[in-house]
Amino acid sequence: MIPYILVIIGGAVGESFGAILAVIGFLGLIAVAIWQLYQEGTTGQTIGKKAVGIRLLREADGRPLGFGMAFVRRLAHFLDSLACYIGWLWPLWDEKKQTFADKVCSSVVVKAN
């Protein structure tokens, strides 16, 4: 949340100070995104997934995806948004409860222990 606030404030204040705040906020956004990918790739959980008691695992062996596949899964969520966001709704009737991105990456979301 703080990186977003810094970017917004950076755009509203003077040029040089605002630019500094905007850069700090942008770097914070990148750091948070990388940290979330690392957490999701190594433990299968982000803060939000921990809060609701779920985790992301490889379908084949039940292990965490790894950083690279977690990144690919994030990119593959673009597919979920095509055709009126049908990919986000797909788990409602899919037997394995997978989005299109999960199918591309061979991942499943399961209840955490």
Secondary structure, DSSP 8 states (H G I E B T S, - for coil): -HHHHHHHHHHHS-HHHHHHHHHHHHHHHHHHHHHHHHHHHHHS--HHHHHHTEEEEETTTS----HHHHHHHHHHHHHHHHHHHHHHHGGGT-TT---HHHHHHTEEEEE--
